[in-house]
């Protein structure tokens, strides 16, 4: 509160009367809650002032002191990085990057397999991602410690070599060192919780009890479940293993809930949940599963510069290129990822991470620290020279296949890499046979239902353009809804087979009701959806007639 008794959070905006078209002149006061406000430094009163979006339009705010114009500039930003959010302030040397890359990093920072909580043991979230062995970055901004980011680490320092090697690194693909992955690089886990509510299953009302947890004597479930029909903590469960058993109080009929995922999991916790009043019989349990996820081909990784990539292959360490000191990189990054993306901050982080790992120090990467007179590349280049490395961060490397020296110097350094929650194990979809839709007899939709993937118009056009048009018959007909229909070549109608007295297969004769004869009825393979369309059109009094060419060779 000010000395005059006016709250300092009240927004006061003065609109002067001018000859030009402007807002309506007057003195405006805003005191409503949830307004957008931010702190700036008032140059006249030499205090920190909270301003709003309305009055900001009529202020002249400079970023640094060199921009201040006497008698014109009214306020100054507290720091040059005040405009950055929590995630944006963690980007190393963000002033060297293209702005879309910084925005991509802010988006991917919310998709990381980091450290979501310190109380995972006591939580019952439906799905939680976390990484097993995170590290603190060697290159960090000044806000890293201010926001206590080390309490929730989210990545790993990786040795990265910028080289086109093996051909598996095209189009943003990353080649990971197989030995590094086996030592724990990028390992994560998913913690899932399944809640089983017997009141919802039985449809009980009030205090009525229909089901209870447990099973009968002499049951084979005793090896997997305890006397209450619940699993033992620490048990390994696989597909179709029992995780819970309950029985009907009246009929004593028992039912078993089974583990439905194909991934191996560990049971980490079993919580028995009571009712709201605390007096009813326990009817709800929450079973938590721990699912380990090691990096495999198809998993997504990214660094703090918006450079995302997919693990294309786990390359054996003995075949990886190595430096003169015998160091093999953890990640191989394709050099074509630099020119169009223009992420110069990633290059500087490589130099800073390399010098930091050699000197055992943490480097500050807060934006706007360097200028054209004091460049970042020169600063970190001299640090590398002091530790015996090349000024530009390059090294001589040797082929891991035949041991020959590579002709070019390779840019090698340390970059903080993040594993994202987009994993191929959650996204792949494959089907040979499976459920079909009862109405159209085509494969159902959805990954959880073991359904198929839609083969649309664009996919059809691409196959036609590639000259494999007969493949369309296999995809859209043979593997979809092929069915046998009977057409009358005389009247062009499709014969509907109805079981009147005997099965038509026993009679052996199909008769067209329109022609009163079976001489012209011919079996034809058609998509079942055609029969469905014919029935739909018949409902609005539209008849389809087919022309049958029986003389085609």
C-alpha positions in Angstrom: 0.0 0.0 0.0 1.3 3.5 -0.9 1.7 6.3 1.6 -1.5 7.9 0.2 -3.5 4.8 1.2 -3.9 3.5 -2.4 -3.2 -0.1 -3.1 0.0 -0.6 -5.1 -1.7 -3.3 -7.2 -4.4 -0.9 -8.5 -3.8 -0.2 -12.2 -4.1 3.5 -13.0 -4.1 4.4 -16.7 -4.2 8.0 -17.9 -5.3 8.6 -21.5 -4.5 12.2 -22.6 -6.6 14.2 -25.0 -4.9 14.3 -28.4 -5.8 15.6 -31.9 -5.3 12.1 -33.3 -7.7 9.2 -33.1 -7.0 7.4 -29.8 -8.8 5.8 -26.9 -11.4 7.8 -25.0 -9.5 10.3 -22.8 -9.8 9.9 -19.1 -8.4 8.4 -16.0 -9.0 4.6 -15.7 -8.7 2.5 -12.6 -8.6 -1.3 -12.6 -8.9 -3.3 -9.4 -10.5 -6.5 -10.5 -8.6 -9.8 -9.6 -6.8 -12.0 -12.1 -5.4 -9.2 -14.2 -2.2 -9.6 -16.2 0.5 -7.7 -14.3 4.3 -7.7 -14.2 7.1 -5.8 -12.3 9.2 -3.1 -13.9 11.7 -0.5 -12.4 10.3 3.0 -12.1 13.2 5.4 -13.1 11.6 8.4 -11.4 10.8 6.9 -8.0 13.6 4.3 -8.2 11.3 1.5 -7.0 9.9 -1.7 -8.4 6.4 -1.0 -9.7 3.7 -3.5 -10.7 2.1 -2.4 -14.0 -0.8 -3.8 -16.0 -1.5 -4.3 -19.7 -3.6 -1.1 -20.1 -1.1 1.4 -18.6 1.8 -0.3 -20.3 0.7 1.1 -23.7 1.3 4.7 -22.4 4.8 4.0 -21.0 8.2 4.0 -22.5 10.1 1.0 -21.1 13.7 0.3 -22.0 15.4 -3.1 -21.6 18.9 -1.9 -20.7 20.3 1.4 -19.5 21.9 2.2 -22.9 18.5 2.4 -24.5 17.2 5.0 -22.0 16.2 8.4 -23.5 16.1 11.3 -20.9 12.7 12.7 -20.2 11.1 10.1 -22.4 11.8 6.7 -20.9 9.8 6.1 -17.8 10.6 2.5 -16.8 13.2 -0.2 -17.2 13.0 -4.0 -17.2 14.4 -5.6 -14.1 16.5 -8.0 -16.2 16.9 -8.7 -19.9 15.3 -12.2 -19.5 12.1 -11.0 -17.8 10.2 -11.9 -20.9 11.1 -15.6 -20.7 9.0 -18.2 -18.9 10.3 -20.9 -16.6 10.9 -23.3 -19.5 12.2 -20.7 -21.9 14.7 -19.4 -19.4 16.3 -22.9 -19.2 17.3 -22.9 -22.9 21.0 -22.5 -23.2 22.1 -19.4 -25.2 18.5 -18.9 -26.5 19.6 -15.6 -28.0 21.7 -17.5 -30.6 18.8 -19.7 -31.8 16.0 -19.1 -34.3 12.8 -18.2 -32.4 10.7 -21.1 -33.7 13.3 -23.5 -32.3 13.0 -21.9 -28.8 9.2 -22.3 -29.1 9.6 -26.0 -30.0 11.8 -26.5 -27.0 9.2 -24.9 -24.7 6.6 -27.3 -26.1 8.8 -30.4 -25.8 9.9 -29.4 -22.3 6.3 -30.3 -21.2 6.6 -33.8 -22.8 9.8 -35.0 -21.1 10.2 -38.2 -19.1 11.6 -36.2 -16.2 11.0 -36.3 -12.4 7.2 -35.6 -12.1 7.0 -36.0 -8.3 8.9 -37.1 -5.2 5.9 -38.9 -3.8 5.3 -41.4 -6.6 5.1 -44.2 -4.0 2.0 -42.6 -2.5 0.3 -41.4 -5.6 -2.4 -43.2 -7.7 -2.2 -41.3 -11.0 -3.5 -43.2 -14.0 -0.2 -42.8 -15.8 3.1 -41.2 -14.8 6.4 -41.0 -16.7 9.8 -40.7 -15.1 13.4 -41.2 -16.0 15.6 -43.5 -13.9 19.0 -41.8 -13.7 18.7 -38.1 -14.6 21.6 -35.7 -14.3 22.1 -32.0 -13.7 23.2 -30.1 -16.8 26.8 -28.9 -17.2 25.5 -25.8 -19.0 22.7 -24.0 -17.2 21.2 -20.6 -16.9 21.1 -18.4 -13.8 17.4 -19.3 -13.2 18.2 -23.0 -12.9 19.1 -22.8 -9.2 16.5 -20.0 -8.6 13.7 -22.3 -9.7 15.4 -25.4 -8.0 15.4 -27.3 -11.2 17.9 -29.8 -9.7 15.0 -31.1 -7.5 13.3 -32.3 -10.6 16.0 -33.2 -13.1 14.8 -34.2 -16.6 17.8 -35.2 -18.8 21.2 -36.6 -19.2 24.6 -35.2 -20.3 25.5 -37.0 -23.5 28.7 -37.0 -25.6 27.6 -36.1 -29.1 29.6 -36.4 -32.3 28.4 -34.4 -35.3 29.1 -36.8 -38.1 27.2 -38.6 -40.9 27.9 -42.2 -39.9 26.3 -45.6 -40.9 23.5 -44.0 -42.9 21.1 -44.5 -40.0 21.3 -40.9 -39.0 19.3 -39.3 -41.9 16.4 -37.0 -41.4 16.9 -36.2 -37.7 17.5 -39.9 -36.7 19.8 -40.4 -33.8 22.3 -43.3 -33.6 22.7 -44.3 -29.9 25.6 -46.1 -28.4 24.4 -49.6 -27.5 26.8 -49.9 -24.6 25.7 -46.5 -23.2 22.1 -47.7 -23.3 23.0 -50.9 -21.5 24.7 -48.9 -18.8 21.5 -47.0 -18.2 21.5 -44.0 -20.6 17.9 -42.8 -21.1 16.2 -45.6 -19.1 12.8 -44.6 -17.9 9.6 -46.1 -16.5 5.9 -45.8 -16.5 3.8 -46.1 -13.4 0.2 -47.0 -14.1 -2.7 -47.4 -11.6 -5.8 -49.5 -12.2 -8.8 -48.9 -9.9 -11.2 -51.8 -9.4 -14.6 -50.8 -7.8 -16.9 -53.7 -6.9 -19.8 -51.4 -6.4 -19.7 -50.1 -10.0 -19.2 -53.7 -11.3 -22.2 -55.1 -9.4 -24.4 -52.0 -9.6 -25.0 -52.0 -5.9 -27.2 -49.4 -4.3 -27.0 -47.9 -0.8 -25.2 -50.3 1.6 -26.0 -53.4 -0.5 -23.0 -55.7 -1.0 -23.0 -57.9 -4.2 -19.3 -58.7 -4.6 -16.4 -59.1 -2.1 -12.7 -59.6 -2.6 -11.4 -63.1 -2.2 -11.7 -66.6 -3.7 -12.8 -70.1 -2.7 -10.7 -72.7 -0.9 -8.3 -74.8 -3.0 -8.1 -72.3 -5.8 -5.2 -72.3 -8.2 -5.0 -68.5 -7.7 -3.2 -68.9 -4.3 0.2 -68.7 -6.0 -0.5 -65.3 -7.5 -3.0 -63.8 -5.0 -3.3 -63.6 -1.3 -6.3 -64.7 0.8 -8.1 -61.4 0.1 -7.8 -62.0 -3.7 -5.2 -59.2 -4.1 -1.7 -59.5 -5.6 1.5 -59.6 -3.7 3.6 -56.4 -3.9 6.7 -57.0 -6.0 5.1 -59.7 -8.2 6.0 -59.8 -11.8 2.9 -59.9 -14.0 2.6 -60.7 -17.7 -0.3 -60.8 -20.1 -3.3 -62.7 -18.8 -2.0 -63.1 -15.3 -4.5 -62.6 -12.5 -4.2 -59.3 -10.6 -7.4 -59.5 -8.6 -10.2 -61.9 -7.7 -13.7 -61.3 -6.2 -16.8 -63.4 -5.7 -20.6 -63.0 -5.7 -21.8 -63.0 -2.1 -25.1 -64.8 -3.0 -23.9 -67.3 -5.6 -20.3 -67.7 -4.5 -19.3 -67.4 -8.2 -15.8 -65.9 -8.5 -14.5 -63.6 -11.2 -10.8 -62.8 -12.0 -9.5 -59.5 -13.3 -6.5 -60.1 -15.5 -3.5 -58.0 -16.6 -4.4 -56.9 -20.1 -1.1 -55.3 -21.3 1.5 -57.3 -23.3 4.4 -55.5 -21.4 6.0 -57.1 -18.3 5.2 -55.1 -15.2 6.0 -55.1 -11.5 3.2 -54.6 -8.9 4.5 -51.7 -6.7 1.5 -51.0 -4.5 -1.9 -52.2 -3.6 -4.2 -49.6 -1.9 -7.5 -50.6 -0.3 -9.8 -47.6 -0.6 -12.7 -47.1 1.9 -16.0 -45.3 1.4 -16.8 -41.7 2.1 -18.4 -42.4 5.5 -15.7 -44.9 6.5 -18.3 -47.5 7.7 -19.0 -49.6 4.6 -17.2 -52.8 3.6 -14.2 -52.1 1.5 -15.2 -52.3 -2.1 -12.4 -50.5 -4.0 -8.7 -51.2 -4.6 -6.0 -49.3 -6.5 -3.2 -51.5 -8.0 -0.1 -49.7 -9.2 2.2 -51.2 -11.8 5.8 -50.3 -12.6 6.7 -50.8 -16.3 10.4 -50.4 -17.2 11.1 -48.7 -20.6 14.6 -48.8 -22.0 15.4 -46.9 -25.2 14.6 -48.9 -28.3 14.4 -48.0 -32.0 11.6 -45.5 -32.5 11.8 -43.7 -29.2 12.0 -39.9 -29.3 14.8 -37.8 -27.9 15.5 -34.0 -27.9 17.8 -31.4 -26.6 17.1 -28.0 -25.2 17.2 -26.3 -28.6 14.2 -27.9 -30.3 16.4 -30.5 -32.1 14.3 -33.6 -31.8 15.1 -37.0 -33.2 14.1 -40.6 -33.2 16.5 -43.4 -32.2 17.1 -45.2 -35.4 19.4 -48.0 -34.2 21.5 -49.1 -31.2 25.0 -49.2 -32.7 27.6 -51.5 -31.0 30.3 -49.6 -29.2 33.1 -51.5 -30.9 31.8 -50.1 -34.3 31.3 -46.5 -33.1 34.0 -43.9 -34.1 36.4 -43.1 -31.3 38.7 -40.2 -30.6 42.5 -40.3 -30.0 41.8 -40.6 -26.3 39.6 -43.6 -26.8 36.3 -41.8 -26.2 33.2 -43.1 -28.0 30.2 -40.8 -28.4 26.8 -41.6 -26.8 24.9 -40.1 -29.7 25.7 -39.5 -33.3 24.0 -36.3 -34.7 23.7 -35.7 -38.4 25.4 -32.4 -39.5 22.5 -31.6 -41.8 20.4 -30.7 -38.7 22.3 -27.4 -38.4 22.1 -25.3 -41.6 18.3 -24.9 -42.0 17.5 -24.9 -38.2 20.3 -22.4 -37.4 20.5 -23.5 -33.8 23.9 -21.8 -33.0 23.1 -22.1 -29.3 23.4 -25.9 -29.6 27.0 -25.5 -31.1 28.0 -23.2 -28.2 26.5 -25.6 -25.7 28.6 -28.3 -27.2 31.8 -26.2 -26.6 30.6 -25.1 -23.1 29.7 -28.7 -22.1 33.0 -30.0 -23.3 35.1 -27.4 -21.4 32.9 -27.8 -18.3 33.4 -31.5 -18.2 37.2 -31.0 -18.6 37.5 -28.3 -15.9 34.8 -29.7 -13.6 32.8 -26.5 -13.6 29.2 -25.5 -14.4 28.9 -22.9 -17.2 26.3 -20.1 -17.2 24.3 -20.0 -20.4 21.9 -17.1 -19.5 21.0 -15.2 -22.7 22.5 -11.8 -23.7 25.7 -12.5 -21.7 27.9 -12.2 -24.8 28.3 -9.6 -27.5 30.1 -9.2 -30.8 33.1 -7.8 -29.0 33.1 -10.6 -26.4 31.9 -13.7 -28.3 30.8 -17.0 -26.8 32.8 -19.1 -29.2 36.0 -17.2 -28.4 35.4 -17.5 -24.6 34.8 -21.3 -24.6 37.4 -21.9 -27.4 40.1 -20.5 -25.2 38.9 -22.6 -22.3 39.2 -25.7 -24.5 42.7 -24.6 -25.6 43.7 -24.3 -21.9 42.7 -28.0 -21.4 44.6 -29.2 -24.4 41.7 -29.4 -26.9 41.1 -27.8 -30.3 39.9 -24.2 -30.2 36.9 -25.1 -32.4 35.9 -28.2 -30.5 36.9 -30.6 -33.2 38.9 -33.8 -32.8 40.5 -36.5 -34.9 38.4 -39.6 -34.9 38.9 -43.1 -36.1 36.5 -45.6 -37.7 35.3 -48.3 -35.3 35.0 -50.8 -38.2 38.5 -50.8 -39.6 40.4 -48.4 -37.4 41.4 -46.0 -40.1 41.6 -42.3 -39.4 38.7 -40.2 -40.7 39.7 -37.6 -43.2 37.8 -34.7 -41.5 38.0 -33.4 -38.0 34.7 -34.2 -36.1 32.9 -31.7 -33.9 32.5 -33.5 -30.5 31.1 -32.2 -27.2 28.6 -32.6 -24.4 24.9 -31.7 -24.8 22.1 -32.2 -22.3 19.7 -34.6 -24.0 16.1 -35.3 -22.9 14.0 -38.4 -23.4 10.4 -37.6 -24.4 7.4 -39.6 -23.6 6.6 -40.4 -27.2 7.6 -44.1 -27.3 7.1 -46.5 -30.1 5.7 -49.1 -27.6 2.7 -46.8 -27.1 2.1 -46.0 -30.7 2.8 -49.0 -33.0 -0.3 -50.7 -34.4 -0.2 -54.0 -36.2 -3.0 -56.4 -37.2 -3.2 -59.7 -39.1 -6.7 -60.9 -38.1 -9.0 -59.4 -35.5 -12.5 -58.1 -34.8 -14.7 -56.8 -37.6 -17.6 -54.4 -37.5 -20.9 -56.2 -37.6 -22.5 -53.7 -39.9 -19.9 -53.3 -42.6 -17.8 -56.5 -41.9 -14.7 -54.3 -42.2 -11.9 -54.2 -39.6 -12.8 -52.1 -36.5 -11.0 -48.9 -35.7 -8.7 -48.2 -32.8 -5.4 -49.5 -31.5 -6.9 -50.7 -28.2 -9.4 -52.9 -30.0 -6.8 -54.5 -32.3 -8.3 -52.6 -35.2 -6.9 -51.7 -38.6 -5.5 -48.5 -40.0 -7.7 -46.5 -42.4 -6.6 -46.9 -46.0 -7.9 -43.6 -47.4 -8.0 -41.8 -50.7 -4.5 -40.4 -50.4 -3.0 -43.8 -49.7 -5.0 -45.2 -52.7 -3.6 -42.4 -54.9 0.0 -43.1 -53.8 -0.3 -46.8 -54.7 -1.7 -45.9 -58.1 1.1 -43.4 -58.7 3.7 -46.1 -57.8 2.2 -48.5 -60.4 1.0 -51.2 -58.0 -2.7 -50.8 -58.6 -3.4 -54.5 -58.1 -2.3 -54.1 -54.5 -5.4 -52.1 -53.9 -7.5 -55.3 -54.4 -5.6 -56.9 -51.6 -5.8 -54.0 -49.2 -9.3 -52.7 -50.0 -11.0 -56.0 -50.9 -9.3 -59.3 -49.9 -8.0 -58.1 -46.5 -11.1 -56.0 -45.8 -14.7 -57.2 -46.5 -14.6 -59.7 -49.3 -17.9 -61.6 -49.5 -19.8 -63.9 -51.9 -22.9 -62.5 -53.5 -25.2 -63.9 -56.2 -26.1 -61.7 -59.2 -28.8 -62.4 -61.8 -27.4 -61.6 -65.3 -30.9 -61.4 -66.7 -32.4 -58.6 -64.6 -29.2 -57.2 -63.0 -30.5 -57.6 -59.4 -28.6 -59.0 -56.5 -30.2 -62.2 -55.2 -31.1 -62.2 -51.5 -30.8 -65.7 -50.1 -33.5 -66.4 -47.5 -33.9 -69.6 -45.5 -37.5 -70.4 -45.9 -38.0 -74.2 -45.5 -34.6 -75.7 -46.0 -31.1 -74.3 -46.2 -30.4 -73.2 -49.8 -27.1 -75.0 -49.7 -29.0 -78.3 -49.3 -31.3 -77.5 -52.2 -28.3 -76.5 -54.3 -30.4 -74.0 -56.4 -30.5 -70.3 -56.1 -33.5 -68.7 -57.6 -34.0 -65.0 -58.6 -37.4 -64.0 -57.3 -37.6 -61.3 -60.0 -37.1 -63.7 -63.0 -38.6 -66.8 -61.2 -35.5 -68.7 -62.4 -32.1 -69.8 -61.3 -30.6 -70.2 -64.7 -29.0 -66.7 -64.7 -27.8 -66.6 -61.1 -24.0 -66.3 -60.9 -21.8 -66.2 -57.7 -19.6 -63.1 -57.6 -17.1 -61.8 -55.0 -18.0 -58.2 -54.0 -17.1 -56.0 -51.0 -19.7 -56.5 -48.3 -20.1 -52.8 -48.0 -21.6 -52.8 -51.5 -24.4 -55.0 -50.2 -24.8 -52.6 -47.3 -25.1 -49.7 -49.7 -27.7 -51.5 -51.8 -29.8 -52.1 -48.7 -29.5 -48.4 -47.7 -30.6 -47.2 -51.1 -33.4 -49.7 -51.2 -34.8 -48.1 -48.0 -35.3 -44.9 -50.0 -36.8 -46.7 -53.0 -33.7 -46.7 -55.1 -32.8 -50.0 -56.9 -29.3 -50.9 -58.1 -29.0 -52.9 -61.3 -25.7 -54.7 -62.2 -24.4 -55.6 -65.6 -22.5 -58.9 -65.6 -19.9 -59.6 -68.3 -19.6 -63.3 -68.4 -17.7 -63.5 -71.6 -14.6 -61.7 -70.3 -11.5 -63.8 -70.9 
